[in-house]
Amino acid sequence: MTAPKPSSPHWTVYLLRCADGSLYAGIARSLDDRVAAHNAGRGAKYTRARLPVEVAWSRGRQPPTDARRLEYALKQLSRAEKLRLVSGDEALWRRVRRDALGGG
């Protein structure tokens, strides 16, 4: 009998709301740890000048390659589209996923 194959690590894609009201897109294996790093000034250069930050939106359980593609897709969205995601627009999220990852 063979040992079970370890599952691949999963990532979270997220949008942070910065103190100035802007939105920052990123990915993390541990969202809580990543937000703490951002707020400690160890995050992205963009967020360091806009502290504190808080999670505005997130979707977990993404395979690593998908997470990177989704992060790029989120960064390409307009502010209005990002705000639609934050407000719960699931149709937009499905479109972003489909466009970024391919498929039907």
MOPAC internal coordinates of N, CA, C and O (Angstrom, degrees):
PM7 1SCF
backbone

  N    0.0000 0     0.00 0     0.00 0    0    0    0
  C    1.4424 1     0.00 0     0.00 0    1    0    0
  C    1.5314 1   108.55 1     0.00 0    2    1    0
  O    1.2310 1   120.61 1   -44.35 1    3    2    1
  N    1.3451 1   116.43 1   135.65 1    3    2    1
  C    1.4601 1   120.62 1  -179.21 1    5    3    2
  C    1.5178 1   110.47 1   -95.85 1    6    5    3
  O    1.2310 1   121.60 1   -27.36 1    7    6    5
  N    1.3212 1   114.55 1   152.64 1    7    6    5
  C    1.4693 1   119.89 1   178.21 1    9    7    6
  C    1.5183 1   109.46 1   -70.46 1   10    9    7
  O    1.2310 1   120.40 1   -31.09 1   11   10    9
  N    1.3286 1   116.84 1   148.91 1   11   10    9
  C    1.4635 1   118.72 1   178.20 1   13   11   10
  C    1.5268 1   110.62 1   -63.88 1   14   13   11
  O    1.2310 1   121.31 1   -35.73 1   15   14   13
  N    1.3127 1   115.10 1   144.27 1   15   14   13
  C    1.4577 1   120.68 1   178.91 1   17   15   14
  C    1.5287 1   108.93 1   -71.92 1   18   17   15
  O    1.2310 1   119.95 1   -49.20 1   19   18   17
  N    1.3401 1   117.70 1   130.80 1   19   18   17
  C    1.4588 1   118.19 1  -179.58 1   21   19   18
  C    1.5231 1   110.33 1   -64.07 1   22   21   19
  O    1.2310 1   120.89 1   -38.64 1   23   22   21
  N    1.3275 1   115.90 1   141.36 1   23   22   21
  C    1.4574 1   119.18 1   179.52 1   25   23   22
  C    1.5273 1   109.00 1   -73.76 1   26   25   23
  O    1.2310 1   121.21 1   -27.83 1   27   26   25
  N    1.3145 1   115.29 1   152.17 1   27   26   25
  C    1.4610 1   118.76 1   179.40 1   29   27   26
  C    1.5245 1   108.91 1   -72.80 1   30   29   27
  O    1.2310 1   120.60 1   -30.05 1   31   30   29
  N    1.3229 1   116.47 1   149.95 1   31   30   29
  C    1.4574 1   119.06 1   179.29 1   33   31   30
  C    1.5267 1   109.80 1   -65.28 1   34   33   31
  O    1.2310 1   121.21 1   -31.31 1   35   34   33
  N    1.3047 1   115.29 1   148.69 1   35   34   33
  C    1.4573 1   120.18 1   179.50 1   37   35   34
  C    1.5155 1   110.01 1  -113.18 1   38   37   35
  O    1.2310 1   121.66 1   -31.38 1   39   38   37
  N    1.2993 1   114.43 1   148.62 1   39   38   37
  C    1.4505 1   122.68 1  -175.93 1   41   39   38
  C    1.5225 1   109.88 1  -120.56 1   42   41   39
  O    1.2310 1   121.36 1   -17.46 1   43   42   41
  N    1.3184 1   115.01 1   162.54 1   43   42   41
  C    1.4534 1   122.88 1   175.40 1   45   43   42
  C    1.5170 1   108.32 1  -114.48 1   46   45   43
  O    1.2310 1   120.72 1   -46.46 1   47   46   45
  N    1.3244 1   116.22 1   133.54 1   47   46   45
  C    1.4618 1   120.74 1   169.45 1   49   47   46
  C    1.5138 1   106.52 1   -96.96 1   50   49   47
  O    1.2310 1   120.46 1   -36.36 1   51   50   49
  N    1.3241 1   116.74 1   143.64 1   51   50   49
  C    1.4589 1   118.73 1  -173.69 1   53   51   50
  C    1.5169 1   112.42 1  -149.59 1   54   53   51
  O    1.2310 1   121.65 1   -19.64 1   55   54   53
  N    1.3300 1   114.44 1   160.36 1   55   54   53
  C    1.4558 1   123.17 1   168.41 1   57   55   54
  C    1.5159 1   106.84 1  -119.32 1   58   57   55
  O    1.2310 1   120.67 1   -50.34 1   59   58   57
  N    1.3214 1   116.33 1   129.66 1   59   58   57
  C    1.4599 1   121.84 1   174.85 1   61   59   58
  C    1.5198 1   108.78 1  -102.46 1   62   61   59
  O    1.2310 1   120.78 1   -38.55 1   63   62   61
  N    1.3218 1   116.12 1   141.45 1   63   62   61
  C    1.4544 1   120.63 1   170.44 1   65   63   62
  C    1.5250 1   106.49 1   -96.60 1   66   65   63
  O    1.2310 1   120.98 1   -58.73 1   67   66   65
  N    1.3238 1   115.74 1   121.27 1   67   66   65
  C    1.4568 1   121.86 1  -179.23 1   69   67   66
  C    1.5268 1   109.65 1   -86.95 1   70   69   67
  O    1.2310 1   120.74 1   -14.68 1   71   70   69
  N    1.3229 1   116.19 1   165.32 1   71   70   69
  C    1.4646 1   121.78 1  -178.39 1   73   71   70
  C    1.5188 1   112.33 1   -58.14 1   74   73   71
  O    1.2310 1   120.08 1   150.76 1   75   74   73
  N    1.3478 1   117.44 1   -29.24 1   75   74   73
  C    1.4586 1   120.09 1   179.57 1   77   75   74
  C    1.5245 1   112.89 1   -86.51 1   78   77   75
  O    1.2310 1   120.36 1  -175.07 1   79   78   77
  N    1.3527 1   116.92 1     4.93 1   79   78   77
  C    1.4622 1   121.41 1   178.34 1   81   79   78
  C    1.5135 1   114.23 1    90.41 1   82   81   79
  O    1.2310 1   119.90 1   172.48 1   83   82   81
  N    1.3294 1   117.80 1    -7.52 1   83   82   81
  C    1.4615 1   119.82 1   179.03 1   85   83   82
  C    1.5262 1   109.57 1   -73.88 1   86   85   83
  O    1.2310 1   121.23 1   -15.68 1   87   86   85
  N    1.3285 1   115.25 1   164.32 1   87   86   85
  C    1.4644 1   121.95 1  -179.86 1   89   87   86
  C    1.5174 1   109.36 1  -117.28 1   90   89   87
  O    1.2310 1   120.94 1   -44.17 1   91   90   89
  N    1.3268 1   115.81 1   135.83 1   91   90   89
  C    1.4582 1   123.15 1  -178.58 1   93   91   90
  C    1.5218 1   108.61 1  -120.91 1   94   93   91
  O    1.2310 1   119.81 1   -49.49 1   95   94   93
  N    1.3325 1   117.96 1   130.51 1   95   94   93
  C    1.4617 1   122.99 1   178.93 1   97   95   94
  C    1.5188 1   110.17 1   -99.55 1   98   97   95
  O    1.2310 1   120.82 1   -39.83 1   99   98   97
  N    1.3421 1   116.05 1   140.17 1   99   98   97
  C    1.4489 1   120.71 1   178.11 1  101   99   98
  C    1.5115 1   111.86 1  -159.12 1  102  101   99
  O    1.2310 1   120.92 1     0.64 1  103  102  101
  N    1.3322 1   115.85 1  -179.36 1  103  102  101
  C    1.4636 1   122.95 1   175.69 1  105  103  102
  C    1.5144 1   108.47 1  -133.51 1  106  105  103
  O    1.2310 1   120.81 1   -25.28 1  107  106  105
  N    1.3299 1   116.06 1   154.72 1  107  106  105
  C    1.4656 1   120.51 1   179.46 1  109  107  106
  C    1.5118 1   110.04 1  -158.32 1  110  109  107
  O    1.2310 1   121.13 1   -30.39 1  111  110  109
  N    1.3316 1   115.44 1   149.61 1  111  110  109
  C    1.4708 1   119.65 1   171.54 1  113  111  110
  C    1.5130 1   109.54 1   -77.43 1  114  113  111
  O    1.2310 1   120.16 1   141.85 1  115  114  113
  N    1.3264 1   117.31 1   -38.15 1  115  114  113
  C    1.4615 1   122.43 1   176.09 1  117  115  114
  C    1.5245 1   107.52 1  -124.36 1  118  117  115
  O    1.2310 1   120.54 1   -74.33 1  119  118  117
  N    1.3150 1   116.56 1   105.67 1  119  118  117
  C    1.4595 1   120.66 1  -176.50 1  121  119  118
  C    1.5234 1   111.45 1   -61.85 1  122  121  119
  O    1.2310 1   120.02 1   137.02 1  123  122  121
  N    1.3247 1   117.56 1   -42.98 1  123  122  121
  C    1.4719 1   119.80 1  -179.93 1  125  123  122
  C    1.5249 1   111.31 1   -60.01 1  126  125  123
  O    1.2310 1   120.44 1   135.17 1  127  126  125
  N    1.3383 1   116.76 1   -44.83 1  127  126  125
  C    1.4657 1   120.40 1   179.13 1  129  127  126
  C    1.5226 1   111.32 1   -64.33 1  130  129  127
  O    1.2310 1   120.78 1   140.63 1  131  130  129
  N    1.3255 1   116.12 1   -39.37 1  131  130  129
  C    1.4646 1   119.77 1  -178.09 1  133  131  130
  C    1.5325 1   111.03 1   -68.07 1  134  133  131
  O    1.2310 1   120.15 1   137.92 1  135  134  133
  N    1.3208 1   117.32 1   -42.08 1  135  134  133
  C    1.4704 1   120.05 1   178.21 1  137  135  134
  C    1.5244 1   110.01 1   -63.82 1  138  137  135
  O    1.2310 1   120.47 1   139.54 1  139  138  137
  N    1.3261 1   116.70 1   -40.46 1  139  138  137
  C    1.4701 1   120.28 1   176.89 1  141  139  138
  C    1.5285 1   110.14 1   -61.01 1  142  141  139
  O    1.2310 1   120.11 1   138.70 1  143  142  141
  N    1.3385 1   117.39 1   -41.30 1  143  142  141
  C    1.4629 1   120.69 1   178.47 1  145  143  142
  C    1.5309 1   110.71 1   -63.88 1  146  145  143
  O    1.2310 1   120.66 1   135.84 1  147  146  145
  N    1.3296 1   116.34 1   -44.16 1  147  146  145
  C    1.4694 1   119.44 1   176.88 1  149  147  146
  C    1.5322 1   109.40 1   -56.77 1  150  149  147
  O    1.2310 1   120.27 1   130.06 1  151  150  149
  N    1.3272 1   117.10 1   -49.94 1  151  150  149
  C    1.4627 1   120.83 1  -175.62 1  153  151  150
  C    1.5268 1   113.40 1   -69.64 1  154  153  151
  O    1.2310 1   120.34 1   161.96 1  155  154  153
  N    1.3290 1   116.96 1   -18.04 1  155  154  153
  C    1.4660 1   121.11 1   175.56 1  157  155  154
  C    1.5338 1   110.96 1   -89.30 1  158  157  155
  O    1.2310 1   120.40 1  -176.57 1  159  158  157
  N    1.3334 1   116.85 1     3.43 1  159  158  157
  C    1.4546 1   120.59 1   179.91 1  161  159  158
  C    1.5094 1   114.15 1    82.64 1  162  161  159
  O    1.2310 1   120.16 1  -168.50 1  163  162  161
  N    1.3484 1   117.31 1    11.50 1  163  162  161
  C    1.4630 1   121.77 1  -179.63 1  165  163  162
  C    1.5257 1   112.03 1  -105.28 1  166  165  163
  O    1.2310 1   120.86 1  -167.21 1  167  166  165
  N    1.3207 1   115.96 1    12.79 1  167  166  165
  C    1.4623 1   119.84 1   179.67 1  169  167  166
  C    1.5143 1   110.23 1   -91.37 1  170  169  167
  O    1.2310 1   121.10 1    29.19 1  171  170  169
  N    1.2930 1   115.51 1  -150.81 1  171  170  169
  C    1.4608 1   121.49 1  -179.64 1  173  171  170
  C    1.5254 1   110.96 1   -67.00 1  174  173  171
  O    1.2310 1   121.30 1   -29.22 1  175  174  173
  N    1.3153 1   115.11 1   150.78 1  175  174  173
  C    1.4631 1   120.67 1   177.95 1  177  175  174
  C    1.5352 1   110.12 1   -55.27 1  178  177  175
  O    1.2310 1   120.72 1   141.39 1  179  178  177
  N    1.3276 1   116.23 1   -38.61 1  179  178  177
  C    1.4688 1   120.92 1  -178.87 1  181  179  178
  C    1.5251 1   111.14 1   -57.96 1  182  181  179
  O    1.2310 1   120.41 1   133.96 1  183  182  181
  N    1.3366 1   116.82 1   -46.04 1  183  182  181
  C    1.4623 1   119.47 1  -175.16 1  185  183  182
  C    1.5266 1   112.36 1   -77.03 1  186  185  183
  O    1.2310 1   119.75 1   154.38 1  187  186  185
  N    1.3282 1   118.09 1   -25.62 1  187  186  185
  C    1.4764 1   120.46 1  -178.14 1  189  187  186
  C    1.5175 1   112.52 1   -56.81 1  190  189  187
  O    1.2310 1   120.46 1   146.71 1  191  190  189
  N    1.3120 1   116.72 1   -33.29 1  191  190  189
  C    1.4641 1   121.21 1  -178.67 1  193  191  190
  C    1.5239 1   112.12 1   -89.86 1  194  193  191
  O    1.2310 1   120.23 1  -177.29 1  195  194  193
  N    1.3476 1   117.17 1     2.71 1  195  194  193
  C    1.4655 1   120.90 1  -173.26 1  197  195  194
  C    1.5324 1   111.95 1  -133.34 1  198  197  195
  O    1.2310 1   120.40 1  -143.60 1  199  198  197
  N    1.3112 1   116.84 1    36.40 1  199  198  197
  C    1.4666 1   121.87 1  -176.88 1  201  199  198
  C    1.5197 1   111.05 1   -83.16 1  202  201  199
  O    1.2310 1   120.86 1   -26.50 1  203  202  201
  N    1.3266 1   115.96 1   153.50 1  203  202  201
  C    1.4687 1   128.66 1    -2.42 1  205  203  202
  C    1.5355 1   111.57 1   -81.23 1  206  205  203
  O    1.2310 1   121.66 1   -14.41 1  207  206  205
  N    1.3258 1   114.43 1   165.59 1  207  206  205
  C    1.4597 1   120.92 1   176.31 1  209  207  206
  C    1.5251 1   108.67 1  -118.30 1  210  209  207
  O    1.2310 1   121.47 1   -22.36 1  211  210  209
  N    1.3303 1   114.79 1   157.64 1  211  210  209
  C    1.4696 1   120.22 1   174.96 1  213  211  210
  C    1.5242 1   108.40 1  -143.00 1  214  213  211
  O    1.2310 1   120.88 1   -25.99 1  215  214  213
  N    1.3185 1   115.91 1   154.01 1  215  214  213
  C    1.4574 1   120.56 1   179.66 1  217  215  214
  C    1.5291 1   108.34 1   -70.40 1  218  217  215
  O    1.2310 1   121.37 1   -54.53 1  219  218  217
  N    1.3322 1   114.99 1   125.47 1  219  218  217
  C    1.4601 1   120.93 1   177.22 1  221  219  218
  C    1.5278 1   110.59 1  -100.72 1  222  221  219
  O    1.2310 1   120.54 1   151.47 1  223  222  221
  N    1.3444 1   116.57 1   -28.53 1  223  222  221
  C    1.4697 1   121.49 1  -175.87 1  225  223  222
  C    1.5227 1   107.67 1  -164.47 1  226  225  223
  O    1.2310 1   120.34 1   -33.62 1  227  226  225
  N    1.3079 1   116.96 1   146.38 1  227  226  225
  C    1.4718 1   119.89 1   175.47 1  229  227  226
  C    1.5189 1   110.76 1  -158.52 1  230  229  227
  O    1.2310 1   121.36 1   -24.11 1  231  230  229
  N    1.3281 1   114.99 1   155.89 1  231  230  229
  C    1.4600 1   123.34 1   172.64 1  233  231  230
  C    1.5223 1   106.93 1  -139.28 1  234  233  231
  O    1.2310 1   120.53 1   -59.58 1  235  234  233
  N    1.3057 1   116.59 1   120.42 1  235  234  233
  C    1.4523 1   122.06 1  -177.45 1  237  235  234
  C    1.5092 1   113.07 1   -95.41 1  238  237  235
  O    1.2310 1   121.94 1     6.24 1  239  238  237
  N    1.3397 1   113.90 1  -173.76 1  239  238  237
  C    1.4652 1   123.97 1   175.25 1  241  239  238
  C    1.5209 1   113.40 1    60.59 1  242  241  239
  O    1.2310 1   120.54 1  -136.86 1  243  242  241
  N    1.3338 1   116.58 1    43.14 1  243  242  241
  C    1.4671 1   121.52 1   177.83 1  245  243  242
  C    1.5246 1   109.03 1  -102.77 1  246  245  243
  O    1.2310 1   119.68 1   -48.32 1  247  246  245
  N    1.3186 1   118.21 1   131.68 1  247  246  245
  C    1.4621 1   119.47 1   171.59 1  249  247  246
  C    1.5373 1   109.09 1   -59.02 1  250  249  247
  O    1.2310 1   119.69 1   -28.55 1  251  250  249
  N    1.3334 1   118.20 1   151.45 1  251  250  249
  C    1.4691 1   120.77 1  -173.78 1  253  251  250
  C    1.5260 1   115.12 1   -53.05 1  254  253  251
  O    1.2310 1   119.86 1   132.57 1  255  254  253
  N    1.3223 1   117.86 1   -47.43 1  255  254  253
  C    1.4656 1   120.29 1  -178.64 1  257  255  254
  C    1.5217 1   110.60 1   -64.35 1  258  257  255
  O    1.2310 1   120.36 1   137.73 1  259  258  257
  N    1.3195 1   116.92 1   -42.27 1  259  258  257
  C    1.4684 1   120.20 1   177.67 1  261  259  258
  C    1.5260 1   110.58 1   -61.82 1  262  261  259
  O    1.2310 1   120.42 1   138.10 1  263  262  261
  N    1.3299 1   116.80 1   -41.90 1  263  262  261
  C    1.4610 1   120.76 1  -178.94 1  265  263  262
  C    1.5225 1   110.80 1   -59.64 1  266  265  263
  O    1.2310 1   120.22 1   137.05 1  267  266  265
  N    1.3280 1   117.19 1   -42.95 1  267  266  265
  C    1.4690 1   119.92 1   179.56 1  269  267  266
  C    1.5267 1   111.14 1   -64.62 1  270  269  267
  O    1.2310 1   120.26 1   138.51 1  271  270  269
  N    1.3125 1   117.11 1   -41.49 1  271  270  269
  C    1.4726 1   120.59 1   178.15 1  273  271  270
  C    1.5243 1   111.14 1   -65.65 1  274  273  271
  O    1.2310 1   120.83 1   139.01 1  275  274  273
  N    1.3218 1   116.02 1   -40.99 1  275  274  273
  C    1.4626 1   119.67 1   179.48 1  277  275  274
  C    1.5302 1   111.87 1   -67.63 1  278  277  275
  O    1.2310 1   120.60 1   141.56 1  279  278  277
  N    1.3290 1   116.45 1   -38.44 1  279  278  277
  C    1.4640 1   119.66 1   176.74 1  281  279  278
  C    1.5241 1   109.63 1   -59.61 1  282  281  279
  O    1.2310 1   120.16 1   133.14 1  283  282  281
  N    1.3183 1   117.30 1   -46.86 1  283  282  281
  C    1.4608 1   120.97 1   178.66 1  285  283  282
  C    1.5332 1   110.18 1   -58.98 1  286  285  283
  O    1.2310 1   120.49 1   135.57 1  287  286  285
  N    1.3399 1   116.67 1   -44.43 1  287  286  285
  C    1.4651 1   120.58 1  -179.90 1  289  287  286
  C    1.5261 1   111.01 1   -62.30 1  290  289  287
  O    1.2310 1   120.05 1   139.23 1  291  290  289
  N    1.3360 1   117.51 1   -40.77 1  291  290  289
  C    1.4652 1   120.28 1   178.42 1  293  291  290
  C    1.5203 1   110.59 1   -63.54 1  294  293  291
  O    1.2310 1   120.19 1   139.92 1  295  294  293
  N    1.3156 1   117.24 1   -40.08 1  295  294  293
  C    1.4630 1   121.09 1  -179.63 1  297  295  294
  C    1.5272 1   111.62 1   -64.65 1  298  297  295
  O    1.2310 1   120.23 1   155.15 1  299  298  297
  N    1.3282 1   117.17 1   -24.85 1  299  298  297
  C    1.4673 1   121.15 1   179.52 1  301  299  298
  C    1.5224 1   113.14 1   -82.29 1  302  301  299
  O    1.2310 1   119.83 1   164.96 1  303  302  301
  N    1.3254 1   117.93 1   -15.04 1  303  302  301
  C    1.4631 1   121.12 1  -178.26 1  305  303  302
  C    1.5232 1   111.10 1   -69.13 1  306  305  303
  O    1.2310 1   121.18 1   -28.25 1  307  306  305
  N    1.3066 1   115.35 1   151.75 1  307  306  305
  C    1.4636 1   119.98 1   173.55 1  309  307  306
  C    1.5267 1   108.66 1   -72.70 1  310  309  307
  O    1.2310 1   120.95 1   -15.59 1  311  310  309
  N    1.3166 1   115.80 1   164.41 1  311  310  309
  C    1.4646 1   119.64 1   176.48 1  313  311  310
  C    1.5271 1   110.42 1   -58.47 1  314  313  311
  O    1.2310 1   120.37 1   138.37 1  315  314  313
  N    1.3274 1   116.90 1   -41.63 1  315  314  313
  C    1.4638 1   120.72 1  -179.75 1  317  315  314
  C    1.5297 1   111.00 1   -60.24 1  318  317  315
  O    1.2310 1   120.36 1   138.78 1  319  318  317
  N    1.3304 1   116.91 1   -41.22 1  319  318  317
  C    1.4684 1   120.02 1   178.79 1  321  319  318
  C    1.5281 1   110.79 1   -67.49 1  322  321  319
  O    1.2310 1   120.15 1   138.60 1  323  322  321
  N    1.3327 1   117.31 1   -41.40 1  323  322  321
  C    1.4640 1   119.61 1   176.89 1  325  323  322
  C    1.5241 1   110.63 1   -60.32 1  326  325  323
  O    1.2310 1   120.36 1   138.91 1  327  326  325
  N    1.3136 1   116.93 1   -41.09 1  327  326  325
  C    1.4719 1   120.14 1   177.97 1  329  327  326
  C    1.5247 1   111.16 1   -64.78 1  330  329  327
  O    1.2310 1   120.23 1   146.41 1  331  330  329
  N    1.3242 1   117.16 1   -33.59 1  331  330  329
  C    1.4758 1   120.02 1   175.62 1  333  331  330
  C    1.5256 1   110.52 1   -63.97 1  334  333  331
  O    1.2310 1   120.00 1   138.96 1  335  334  333
  N    1.3297 1   117.61 1   -41.04 1  335  334  333
  C    1.4654 1   120.13 1   176.33 1  337  335  334
  C    1.5209 1   110.25 1   -61.39 1  338  337  335
  O    1.2310 1   120.57 1   133.25 1  339  338  337
  N    1.3299 1   116.52 1   -46.75 1  339  338  337
  C    1.4663 1   121.45 1  -179.59 1  341  339  338
  C    1.5227 1   110.29 1   -58.21 1  342  341  339
  O    1.2310 1   120.51 1   143.99 1  343  342  341
  N    1.3339 1   116.64 1   -36.01 1  343  342  341
  C    1.4673 1   119.73 1  -178.76 1  345  343  342
  C    1.5268 1   112.76 1   -81.90 1  346  345  343
  O    1.2310 1   120.35 1   179.70 1  347  346  345
  N    1.3471 1   116.93 1    -0.30 1  347  346  345
  C    1.4639 1   119.62 1   172.77 1  349  347  346
  C    1.5132 1   116.05 1   101.39 1  350  349  347
  O    1.2310 1   119.31 1  -158.64 1  351  350  349
  N    1.3126 1   118.93 1    21.36 1  351  350  349
  C    1.4656 1   122.33 1  -179.19 1  353  351  350
  C    1.5324 1   110.01 1   -73.87 1  354  353  351
  O    1.2310 1   120.80 1   -88.41 1  355  354  353
  N    1.3260 1   116.07 1    91.59 1  355  354  353
  C    1.4682 1   121.51 1  -177.88 1  357  355  354
  C    1.5204 1   112.29 1   -69.43 1  358  357  355
  O    1.2310 1   119.81 1   149.07 1  359  358  357
  N    1.3306 1   117.97 1   -30.93 1  359  358  357
  C    1.4680 1   120.32 1   177.75 1  361  359  358
  C    1.5261 1   109.98 1   -63.59 1  362  361  359
  O    1.2310 1   120.13 1   139.83 1  363  362  361
  N    1.3096 1   117.35 1   -40.17 1  363  362  361
  C    1.4662 1   120.74 1   177.47 1  365  363  362
  C    1.5233 1   109.88 1   -65.08 1  366  365  363
  O    1.2310 1   119.80 1   136.87 1  367  366  365
  N    1.3379 1   117.98 1   -43.13 1  367  366  365
  C    1.4716 1   120.71 1   178.31 1  369  367  366
  C    1.5276 1   110.54 1   -60.14 1  370  369  367
  O    1.2310 1   119.96 1   136.79 1  371  370  369
  N    1.3307 1   117.67 1   -43.21 1  371  370  369
  C    1.4704 1   120.41 1   178.42 1  373  371  370
  C    1.5310 1   110.25 1   -61.33 1  374  373  371
  O    1.2310 1   120.12 1   140.13 1  375  374  373
  N    1.3333 1   117.38 1   -39.87 1  375  374  373
  C    1.4771 1   120.85 1   179.46 1  377  375  374
  C    1.5349 1   110.12 1   -66.86 1  378  377  375
  O    1.2310 1   120.02 1   136.75 1  379  378  377
  N    1.3218 1   117.56 1   -43.25 1  379  378  377
  C    1.4696 1   120.80 1   178.81 1  381  379  378
  C    1.5294 1   109.51 1   -60.29 1  382  381  379
  O    1.2310 1   120.25 1   133.59 1  383  382  381
  N    1.3391 1   117.12 1   -46.41 1  383  382  381
  C    1.4681 1   121.04 1   178.82 1  385  383  382
  C    1.5183 1   111.57 1   -60.13 1  386  385  383
  O    1.2310 1   120.89 1   132.61 1  387  386  385
  N    1.3275 1   115.90 1   -47.39 1  387  386  385
  C    1.4715 1   120.38 1  -178.65 1  389  387  386
  C    1.5273 1   110.23 1   -61.79 1  390  389  387
  O    1.2310 1   120.22 1   133.72 1  391  390  389
  N    1.3346 1   117.18 1   -46.28 1  391  390  389
  C    1.4644 1   120.46 1  -178.60 1  393  391  390
  C    1.5328 1   111.57 1   -66.40 1  394  393  391
  O    1.2310 1   119.95 1   141.49 1  395  394  393
  N    1.3174 1   117.71 1   -38.51 1  395  394  393
  C    1.4625 1   121.41 1  -176.83 1  397  395  394
  C    1.5215 1   112.51 1   -77.42 1  398  397  395
  O    1.2310 1   120.72 1   144.32 1  399  398  397
  N    1.3330 1   116.22 1   -35.68 1  399  398  397
  C    1.4700 1   120.01 1  -171.88 1  401  399  398
  C    1.5039 1   113.76 1  -109.01 1  402  401  399
  O    1.2310 1   120.19 1   173.54 1  403  402  401
  N    1.3245 1   117.25 1    -6.46 1  403  402  401
  C    1.4641 1   121.08 1  -178.64 1  405  403  402
  C    1.5154 1   110.95 1    82.55 1  406  405  403
  O    1.2310 1   121.17 1    -1.38 1  407  406  405
  N    1.2658 1   115.37 1   178.62 1  407  406  405
  C    1.4675 1   120.34 1   178.75 1  409  407  406
  C    1.5104 1   111.44 1    96.54 1  410  409  407
  O    1.2310 1   122.10 1   -20.41 1  411  410  409
  N    1.3281 1   113.58 1   159.59 1  411  410  409
  C    1.4486 1   127.39 1  -177.69 1  413  411  410
  C    1.4164 1   117.59 1   -24.80 1  414  413  411
  O    1.2310 1   120.10 1   180.00 1  415  414  413

